[in-house]
Every structure is written in structure tokens, then in C-alpha cells.
Amino acid sequence: MLELAVLGLLKDQPMHGYQLSRELGDQQGGAWRVSYGSLYPSLRRLEKQGAIEALPDPATGATRGRKRTTYRITEEGERLFFELLQETPHDNQTEDQRFRVRLAFFRYLPPETRLRLLERRRAGLEERLATIKDSMRTTREHSDDYTLALMQHGRSTAESDIAWVDGLIATERARTGAPVSVKRRGSATLRRKEHLS
């Protein structure tokens, strides 16, 4: 996930480590703090793979006796970026963060790929919501107020995320002129025409 974000940022422009760290935090609205202890090993791995190259940064010169290194994406890095951007997640626990990182770079994907990834995200959220609802039904009598409150929060969050993704899907379909159809669990397909202003 960190490699995807780094490569995506380097597609825009070469950056040094401090810039990357700052941009990674800004990209997620300040919700994602990346330590240098995570960032620099990732940069070394990407450099070893040939996905990025490190160049001494003559513009910054010496900083406290050290020269900053600027990183630039390579052709291999471009290939790896698109591979990571479309990768099927293997760990559901990190999928929320992975989706947010992917979404930040959706502009690089063709519309049909964006739609496919959005619909896959929606299906995953529907599955999560169904699991929460099942759990609430089976454990309601045995759970304390705090556990129930946590489950209700999870349900509300999943429902809110589904509505948000539905909006992204509708916007994407409107951009391409395709009819907007959103499948709702247990009901017929709803069709709406939405136009961007």
C-alpha cells in the first residue's frame, strides 16, 4: 500500500523523502501518518526493484551536512504502479485504507477499470454490512450496551460507505454517459439518471 502511494506521488513529480512524507499525510486528509522508519525502507525496496531511482538533489544542497536525495519514478515503476493500483486485496483488514489510497490515483485509470474497482468495493461493503447485521441478530441478547453500540456504529459506517460509493459509481457512469444502475441487496435494480453540473 505504501509503495502504491509513493509511486503515485512520484508520477506527478520527483520528490525527496520529506516531501513524500508530507504529501502522504495530506493525501489522506491528515489521517495517515507515515514514519520515516516505514518510508525509507519502502524507498530502498522500490529502488532495488528498479521502480524508482535516487538522484542527489542539487537544488537543496547540503542540509545540516547532508545532501537530500530526490526520487524519480522509472518505466518499471510506472508498470508496477498500474499493477498495484488494480491489484485484488488479500487482506480485508487493510482494504479500507487501500481503497482510499487507490481512489487518490483513480485519475490514472480508464473509466471501465474505475467502475470495476468501485463496484468491487461496493460488493465488499455489502458483504461487510450483511455480516454485521447477522452478528447483531445472533448476539443482541448476549451483548452489553457497549458491544451493541459498537456494532451499530459499524452498521452505520458500512451503510454510509455504501451510499458514498454509490455516489462515486453514479458520477463515473454520468461522466461516460452510461445509464446509472445501482443494485441494492434484496431489491430490484434501481435506475436513476444523474447529470453533473
N, C-alpha and C positions, 0 to 999 in steps of 0.2 A: 504494500500500500504506500509506504513512504517512497519507494523507488518510483512508483507511478506519479506521485505528486511532484517529485524532484524533476523527473523527465518532462512533465507537463509545463512546469515553470521555465525550464531551460529551453523549451520550444519557443517561448516568447522572446527570450534574450539570455545571453550569458550572464551568470551571477556568481558572486563569491559566497562562502558559507553563511556569513552573517545575513546577507540579503535573502538567501534561501530560507533561513530560519524565520526571519521576519515575515516573508511572503507566505510561508506555510501557515503561520498563525493567522494572518489577515484573511487568507483564502477561506478559512472556516469560521470567520466571524470572531476570531479570538478563542474559539473553543478547543483548538488543537495546538497544544504546546509541544514542540519537538526539541528535545535536548540535543546539545552538541554531541553528547555521548551516543545518540542514535543516528544523528545526521551524518557525521563524518565517516563512521563505518559503512554507511549506505553509499556515500560518495565513493569510498575506496572500492567497494564491491562493483559499483557501476563502471568505475574507471577500469578495473581489472577485466570486466566483461567487454570492454570496448564501446560501451554505451555513451560514455562521456569522456571528454579529455580535459585535463587540467593544464591551465596556462598561467604563468606568472602575470600578475596584473600590473602593467607599468603605470597605469593611471593612478593607482592608490599608493604606489611606492612603499616605503617601509612604515609599518605601524608598530611602535614600540620595539623596533629592531627586527620585526618580521615582515616579510612580504606576503600580501594576500594572494591567494590563488583563485583565479576565475575559472569556472567550469562551463563547458560548452557541450551541447548535445551533438552526437555523431550520427551518421547514417544508420549504424547499428542501433543506436539509442532511439531513433525515430521508429524503427521496426519494433523494438521492444516496447516502446510506449503504446503503440496501437494494439499490440498483443495483450499487454496488461490492462488496457482500457476496456477490452471486450471479454476478458477472462471470466469464466464462471467461478463464483466464490466457492471455496471448500469449507469455510468456517462461518456458520451463521452468526456467531457472536460478534464478528467484526464487520458484518455486511452493512450495518448502518453507516459506520464511518467510511467504509469502502465506497458505498453508493454516493455519499457526499463528495468524496474526492473525485470520483468519476464524473459526477454532474458538473463540477467546476471545469471540466475539459470536454464537455459534450460538443462544443462548437467544432471540434476536430473530426467528428464522426458524421457519416452520411445520415440523412433523415430516417431511413429504414432501420439502421442499426440503433439509432437513438430510441425509436419506437419499440424495437425488440427488447432493449435493456429496460425501458420504462415498464413495459408490460410484464417482464420477468420480475421486476421489483414489486409490482402490484400483486402478482401471484404469491410471492413470498410473504408479503404483508397480510394478504387474505388468509394464508395458512397460519401465520402467527396469531391473527385475531381468532380464528377457529379454535386453536389450541387454548388460548386464554379463556374463551367462552366455555369450552368443555371443562377446563380446570375449575372455573368458577361454579359451574353446575355441580361438579362432583365433590368439591371441598367446602362449599359455602357453610354447611352445618358444622364442620370441624375446624373452621378457621376463626381466628380472633379478628377484631375490628381492624387492626393494623395490616394484617395479611390481606384482608378483603380490600382495604383501601389501596394497597399496592397493586393488587390485581385489577381493580377498577381504573387505576391510573394507567396501567399497561394497556387495558382495553381502549381507553380514551385516546392514548397516544397512537395506537395502531389505527384506529378509525380516522384520526386526524391526518396521519401519514398517508392513508389510502386516499382521502379526499385531495390532499396536496398532489399526489402522483396522478390522480385522475385529471387534475387541472393541467399538469405538465403534458399528459398524453393529449388532452383536448387542444392545447396550444400547438403542440407539434403537428397534430393532424390538420389544424387550421392553416398552419404555415404551408403545408404541402397541398392543401385543397382537398384532402381526403375527408370522407364523412367521419364524424366523431361517433364512436360507439364504445361504451363502457360497460363491461359485463359486471353485473352485481351478483354476488353469491345468492342463489336461491330465487332469483327473479329473472324475468325476460331481459333481453338486451335493450338498453335504453339508447335511443339515438337523439342527439342534440346537435344543432348547428350553431357553432360559436365563431364569431369573427373577431379578429384582433383589431383594436382601434389604432 
